[in-house]
Amino acid sequence: MSTGVEFKSGKTEHDENFPVASLLIAPRFRAPILAFYRFARAADDAADHPTLSEHDKFTLLDALEQTLLGKSDAAPDALPLRRALAETGLAARHPLELLVAFRQDVTKHRYGDWDELMQYCRYSATPVGRFVLDVHGESQDTWSSSDALCSALQVINHLQDCARDYRVLDRVYVPLDALDAHSVRVQALAASVASPELRACLTSLVDCTAQLMREAKDLPERVRNVRLGLETAVIVRLANVLLSLLRTRDPLSERVHLSPAPACFVAARAAGEALSRRLMRQLSPDVAARDDAQ
């Protein structure tokens, strides 16, 4: 079958909740990160297509893998990443792990509990952060904080899109035990307005995600690359703002996204504060040490 544009959503890196290789990232790192994103976007579009058969979805995902590994040129969206991996000397581990999650999306439509959802995020989200860190030559010691951040970003997306995922794809990332704990049936996600019980269920998941953000908060300080530190600081701040919105807004009936102007304001402030902290650490090691002890 064709692997062309007819199966694409048209979504780009500019449509995401969070920066993808923004201008904060050094130019030499932006190309491989964008190649990775576009590979992931193509795989996501295939797995999430509302009318493709399971067979056709697997065919598209297989074509991406075969092209990535140099066994075919059938999937154009994998060619830039294949070149980027060759140029940087990085292995194909992270994009191949992503494909595990996208293949799972084709057939798995329910998640029993938080641990099962986190196992999904291990393949759907954490490879993204690990790839960005590897491109920058960062230590694997940063992976734990990055994994927590990327998993949190994934859950935020799930909560924002919970109604659409159910209505269009019959896919529910809200853990079934969380729904049961609040006496909510899956079908409640199809309502035009969330019930108080569903709101309470979603808030409980916001609380779980906030714990992930506490584990992720030190990532901007742990990475050595200054520009990557600023980018991750922006992402951490935006994630926390979106979690605050999810506490007060109904994702079934209200917009739970930041519009461009507020997002830019939040990003600029977060980047400025992160840069100030780095400068303070360089100029006043004693002050930085006291801050770490608090």
Kinemage of the C-alpha trace (Angstrom):
@kinemage 1
@onewidth
@group {chain A} dominant
@subgroup {mainchain}
@vectorlist {calphas} color= white
{ca met a 1} P 0.000 0.000 0.000
{ca ser a 2} L 1.039 3.637 -0.337
{ca thr a 3} L 2.849 5.333 2.521
{ca gly a 4} L 2.143 8.824 1.208
{ca val a 5} L 0.493 11.943 2.538
{ca glu a 6} L -3.064 10.645 2.319
{ca phe a 7} L -2.692 9.049 5.738
{ca lys a 8} L -1.171 12.044 7.505
{ca ser a 9} L -2.974 14.256 9.984
{ca gly a 10} L -1.173 17.395 8.848
{ca lys a 11} L -0.008 18.048 12.391
{ca thr a 12} L 3.514 19.455 12.765
{ca glu a 13} L 5.902 20.288 15.589
{ca his a 14} L 4.283 23.727 15.789
{ca asp a 15} L 0.965 22.150 16.847
{ca glu a 16} L 2.297 20.404 19.929
{ca asn a 17} L 1.661 21.407 23.550
{ca phe a 18} L 5.378 21.691 24.181
{ca pro a 19} L 8.406 23.000 22.272
{ca val a 20} L 9.967 20.614 19.785
{ca ala a 21} L 13.536 21.655 18.946
{ca ser a 22} L 12.709 25.331 19.446
{ca leu a 23} L 15.187 28.098 18.694
{ca leu a 24} L 16.563 27.594 22.194
{ca ile a 25} L 18.182 24.400 20.911
{ca ala a 26} L 21.539 24.805 19.175
{ca pro a 27} L 21.144 24.610 15.360
{ca arg a 28} L 23.396 21.552 15.007
{ca phe a 29} L 21.046 19.552 17.234
{ca arg a 30} L 17.763 20.738 15.782
{ca ala a 31} L 17.905 18.693 12.554
{ca pro a 32} L 18.196 15.233 14.172
{ca ile a 33} L 15.542 16.112 16.770
{ca leu a 34} L 13.130 17.275 14.078
{ca ala a 35} L 13.878 14.153 12.033
{ca phe a 36} L 12.990 12.066 15.093
{ca tyr a 37} L 9.806 14.061 15.649
{ca arg a 38} L 8.656 13.636 12.039
{ca phe a 39} L 9.316 9.913 12.181
{ca ala a 40} L 7.238 9.744 15.373
{ca arg a 41} L 4.514 11.910 13.840
{ca ala a 42} L 4.236 9.608 10.830
{ca ala a 43} L 3.985 6.559 13.091
{ca asp a 44} L 1.418 8.272 15.317
{ca asp a 45} L -0.677 9.280 12.312
{ca ala a 46} L -0.670 5.694 11.067
{ca ala a 47} L -1.652 4.202 14.425
{ca asp a 48} L -4.334 6.839 15.070
{ca his a 49} L -5.927 6.917 11.624
{ca pro a 50} L -9.673 6.554 12.211
{ca thr a 51} L -10.504 4.490 9.102
{ca leu a 52} L -7.424 2.419 8.267
{ca ser a 53} L -7.654 -1.285 9.016
{ca glu a 54} L -5.366 -2.852 11.589
{ca his a 55} L -3.549 -4.616 8.752
{ca asp a 56} L -2.902 -1.349 6.930
{ca lys a 57} L -1.705 0.360 10.089
{ca phe a 58} L 0.784 -2.401 10.767
{ca thr a 59} L 1.932 -2.218 7.151
{ca leu a 60} L 2.687 1.495 7.495
{ca leu a 61} L 4.509 0.997 10.798
{ca asp a 62} L 6.526 -1.887 9.344
{ca ala a 63} L 7.520 0.305 6.397
{ca leu a 64} L 8.796 2.973 8.791
{ca glu a 65} L 10.897 0.393 10.637
{ca gln a 66} L 12.285 -1.191 7.486
{ca thr a 67} L 13.217 2.190 6.065
{ca leu a 68} L 14.794 3.313 9.320
{ca leu a 69} L 16.965 0.189 9.335
{ca gly a 70} L 18.009 0.635 5.711
{ca lys a 71} L 16.135 -2.405 4.439
{ca ser a 72} L 13.761 -0.329 2.325
{ca asp a 73} L 13.094 3.241 1.185
{ca ala a 74} L 9.325 2.813 1.219
{ca ala a 75} L 8.615 5.306 4.035
{ca pro a 76} L 9.948 8.781 3.191
{ca asp a 77} L 9.341 10.024 6.742
{ca ala a 78} L 11.991 7.628 8.066
{ca leu a 79} L 14.750 8.654 5.646
{ca pro a 80} L 15.853 11.892 7.413
{ca leu a 81} L 16.104 10.064 10.736
{ca arg a 82} L 18.088 7.253 9.133
{ca arg a 83} L 20.550 9.825 7.811
{ca ala a 84} L 20.652 11.628 11.164
{ca leu a 85} L 21.465 8.404 13.002
{ca ala a 86} L 24.260 7.680 10.552
{ca glu a 87} L 25.691 11.193 10.915
{ca thr a 88} L 25.555 11.233 14.725
{ca gly a 89} L 26.557 7.633 15.264
{ca leu a 90} L 23.480 6.991 17.411
{ca ala a 91} L 21.725 3.636 17.402
{ca ala a 92} L 18.122 3.157 16.301
{ca arg a 93} L 17.084 2.028 19.791
{ca his a 94} L 14.860 4.985 20.707
{ca pro a 95} L 12.788 5.218 17.501
{ca leu a 96} L 12.376 1.436 17.476
{ca glu a 97} L 11.031 1.603 21.025
{ca leu a 98} L 8.520 4.204 19.898
{ca leu a 99} L 7.216 1.763 17.319
{ca val a 100} L 6.493 -0.710 20.128
{ca ala a 101} L 4.002 1.796 21.549
{ca phe a 102} L 2.440 2.668 18.210
{ca arg a 103} L 1.936 -0.985 17.365
{ca gln a 104} L 0.323 -1.404 20.766
{ca asp a 105} L -2.016 1.496 19.985
{ca val a 106} L -3.368 -0.391 16.982
{ca thr a 107} L -4.875 -3.184 19.066
{ca lys a 108} L -4.889 -2.145 22.748
{ca his a 109} L -7.732 0.197 23.680
{ca arg a 110} L -7.887 0.004 27.485
{ca tyr a 111} L -5.450 0.279 30.412
{ca gly a 112} L -6.215 -1.424 33.702
{ca asp a 113} L -4.239 0.731 36.105
{ca trp a 114} L -1.595 3.435 36.475
{ca asp a 115} L 1.303 0.978 36.301
{ca glu a 116} L 0.037 -0.375 32.994
{ca leu a 117} L -0.244 3.154 31.653
{ca met a 118} L 3.305 3.928 32.819
{ca gln a 119} L 4.551 0.836 30.998
{ca tyr a 120} L 2.958 2.227 27.847
{ca cys a 121} L 4.652 5.586 28.464
{ca arg a 122} L 7.971 3.759 28.772
{ca tyr a 123} L 7.724 3.173 25.020
{ca ser a 124} L 5.473 5.992 23.839
{ca ala a 125} L 7.161 8.879 25.671
{ca thr a 126} L 10.488 8.212 27.368
{ca pro a 127} L 12.383 7.385 24.135
{ca val a 128} L 11.745 10.952 22.989
{ca gly a 129} L 13.538 12.538 25.920
{ca arg a 130} L 16.319 9.976 25.881
{ca phe a 131} L 16.968 10.644 22.195
{ca val a 132} L 17.195 14.407 22.784
{ca leu a 133} L 19.621 13.824 25.652
{ca asp a 134} L 21.720 11.445 23.567
{ca val a 135} L 21.887 13.915 20.690
{ca his a 136} L 23.310 16.463 23.128
{ca gly a 137} L 25.786 13.972 24.566
{ca glu a 138} L 24.216 14.134 28.028
{ca ser a 139} L 24.830 11.504 30.679
{ca gln a 140} L 22.374 8.649 31.131
{ca asp a 141} L 22.168 9.830 34.738
{ca thr a 142} L 19.644 12.366 33.434
{ca trp a 143} L 17.330 9.681 32.076
{ca ser a 144} L 15.323 9.196 35.271
{ca ser a 145} L 14.272 12.851 35.427
{ca ser a 146} L 13.638 12.914 31.692
{ca asp a 147} L 11.543 9.742 31.859
{ca ala a 148} L 9.357 11.275 34.544
{ca leu a 149} L 8.910 14.467 32.525
{ca cys a 150} L 8.109 12.700 29.274
{ca ser a 151} L 5.646 10.364 30.978
{ca ala a 152} L 3.946 13.379 32.552
{ca leu a 153} L 3.687 15.104 29.179
{ca gln a 154} L 2.133 11.971 27.718
{ca val a 155} L -0.492 11.732 30.462
{ca ile a 156} L -1.295 15.427 30.085
{ca asn a 157} L -1.979 14.800 26.402
{ca his a 158} L -4.141 11.791 27.308
{ca leu a 159} L -6.206 13.842 29.742
{ca gln a 160} L -6.620 16.729 27.298
{ca asp a 161} L -7.739 14.375 24.525
{ca cys a 162} L -9.633 11.790 26.569
{ca ala a 163} L -12.983 12.580 24.939
{ca arg a 164} L -11.661 12.572 21.372
{ca asp a 165} L -9.660 9.384 21.879
{ca tyr a 166} L -12.780 7.594 23.040
{ca arg a 167} L -15.212 9.062 20.527
{ca val a 168} L -13.006 8.690 17.454
{ca leu a 169} L -10.777 5.709 18.257
{ca asp a 170} L -12.572 3.915 21.114
{ca arg a 171} L -9.258 4.220 22.935
{ca val a 172} L -9.190 4.985 26.657
{ca tyr a 173} L -5.945 5.832 28.432
{ca val a 174} L -7.772 6.720 31.649
{ca pro a 175} L -7.024 3.653 33.803
{ca leu a 176} L -10.077 1.483 34.354
{ca asp a 177} L -9.413 1.124 38.072
{ca ala a 178} L -9.473 4.918 38.433
{ca leu a 179} L -12.854 5.029 36.685
{ca asp a 180} L -14.125 2.216 38.905
{ca ala a 181} L -12.899 3.975 42.051
{ca his a 182} L -15.126 6.942 41.179
{ca ser a 183} L -18.066 4.833 39.957
{ca val a 184} L -17.630 6.045 36.385
{ca arg a 185} L -18.227 4.005 33.243
{ca val a 186} L -16.067 4.413 30.155
{ca gln a 187} L -19.092 5.708 28.245
{ca ala a 188} L -19.032 8.865 30.372
{ca leu a 189} L -16.182 10.086 28.149
{ca ala a 190} L -18.693 10.513 25.335
{ca ala a 191} L -20.766 13.060 27.256
{ca ser a 192} L -20.753 16.713 26.252
{ca val a 193} L -19.891 17.725 29.831
{ca ala a 194} L -17.967 15.693 32.399
{ca ser a 195} L -19.908 14.549 35.425
{ca pro a 196} L -18.629 15.449 38.898
{ca glu a 197} L -17.528 11.817 39.310
{ca leu a 198} L -15.535 11.878 36.066
{ca arg a 199} L -13.993 15.220 37.017
{ca ala a 200} L -12.901 13.697 40.327
{ca cys a 201} L -11.414 10.730 38.488
{ca leu a 202} L -9.439 12.959 36.123
{ca thr a 203} L -8.257 15.102 39.029
{ca ser a 204} L -6.882 11.991 40.725
{ca leu a 205} L -4.811 11.371 37.604
{ca val a 206} L -3.640 14.987 37.658
{ca asp a 207} L -2.387 14.281 41.183
{ca cys a 208} L -0.441 11.244 39.958
{ca thr a 209} L 1.027 13.295 37.135
{ca ala a 210} L 2.021 16.054 39.545
{ca gln a 211} L 4.123 13.474 41.378
{ca leu a 212} L 5.917 12.724 38.110
{ca met a 213} L 6.568 16.441 37.717
{ca arg a 214} L 8.153 16.541 41.164
{ca glu a 215} L 10.524 13.816 39.989
{ca ala a 216} L 11.224 15.773 36.786
{ca lys a 217} L 11.762 19.248 38.225
{ca asp a 218} L 15.548 18.947 38.523
{ca leu a 219} L 16.117 18.013 34.873
{ca pro a 220} L 16.868 21.602 33.701
{ca glu a 221} L 19.651 21.844 36.270
{ca arg a 222} L 21.054 18.372 35.623
{ca val a 223} L 21.738 18.733 31.901
{ca arg a 224} L 25.112 20.228 31.034
{ca asn a 225} L 24.072 21.931 27.794
{ca val a 226} L 22.853 25.424 28.684
{ca arg a 227} L 20.428 25.745 25.788
{ca leu a 228} L 18.920 22.334 26.469
{ca gly a 229} L 18.603 23.350 30.114
{ca leu a 230} L 16.540 26.361 29.079
{ca glu a 231} L 14.371 24.281 26.754
{ca thr a 232} L 13.628 21.733 29.457
{ca ala a 233} L 12.882 24.503 31.955
{ca val a 234} L 10.277 25.855 29.545
{ca ile a 235} L 8.727 22.416 29.120
{ca val a 236} L 8.573 21.831 32.880
{ca arg a 237} L 6.847 25.179 33.411
{ca leu a 238} L 4.345 24.635 30.599
{ca ala a 239} L 3.514 21.171 31.930
{ca asn a 240} L 2.795 22.538 35.389
{ca val a 241} L 0.581 25.268 33.938
{ca leu a 242} L -1.398 22.699 31.949
{ca leu a 243} L -1.819 20.547 35.034
{ca ser a 244} L -3.267 23.584 36.808
{ca leu a 245} L -5.717 24.055 33.939
{ca leu a 246} L -6.738 20.408 34.105
{ca arg a 247} L -7.661 20.904 37.762
{ca thr a 248} L -10.099 23.689 36.937
{ca arg a 249} L -11.372 22.950 33.421
{ca asp a 250} L -13.444 20.164 31.937
{ca pro a 251} L -11.585 18.523 29.009
{ca leu a 252} L -14.887 17.255 27.613
{ca ser a 253} L -16.350 20.726 27.180
{ca glu a 254} L -13.560 23.272 27.642
{ca arg a 255} L -10.247 24.075 26.015
{ca val a 256} L -7.402 22.777 28.152
{ca his a 257} L -4.566 24.181 26.061
{ca leu a 258} L -2.567 27.382 26.122
{ca ser a 259} L -3.011 29.770 23.223
{ca pro a 260} L 0.186 31.068 21.582
{ca ala a 261} L 0.489 34.379 23.425
{ca pro a 262} L 0.172 33.000 26.982
{ca ala a 263} L 2.404 30.070 26.054
{ca cys a 264} L 5.103 32.431 24.799
{ca phe a 265} L 4.863 34.494 27.991
{ca val a 266} L 5.210 31.381 30.170
{ca ala a 267} L 8.108 30.136 28.051
{ca ala a 268} L 9.988 33.435 28.121
{ca arg a 269} L 9.642 33.738 31.876
{ca ala a 270} L 10.727 30.134 32.474
{ca ala a 271} L 13.750 30.475 30.191
{ca gly a 272} L 14.767 33.762 31.811
{ca glu a 273} L 14.541 32.340 35.311
{ca ala a 274} L 16.473 29.217 34.311
{ca leu a 275} L 19.230 31.295 32.743
{ca ser a 276} L 19.447 33.459 35.869
{ca arg a 277} L 19.829 30.369 38.045
{ca arg a 278} L 22.627 29.045 35.855
{ca leu a 279} L 24.444 32.363 35.933
{ca met a 280} L 24.088 32.524 39.706
{ca arg a 281} L 25.576 29.052 40.026
{ca gln a 282} L 28.557 30.079 37.943
{ca leu a 283} L 29.128 33.360 39.741
{ca ser a 284} L 28.253 32.333 43.283
{ca pro a 285} L 28.945 28.641 43.969
{ca asp a 286} L 28.312 29.159 47.702
{ca val a 287} L 24.840 30.594 47.000
{ca ala a 288} L 24.055 27.705 44.666
{ca ala a 289} L 25.149 25.194 47.270
{ca arg a 290} L 22.853 26.778 49.868
{ca asp a 291} L 19.967 26.699 47.378
{ca asp a 292} L 20.535 22.987 46.793
{ca ala a 293} L 20.504 22.312 50.528
{ca gln a 294} L 17.099 23.969 50.987
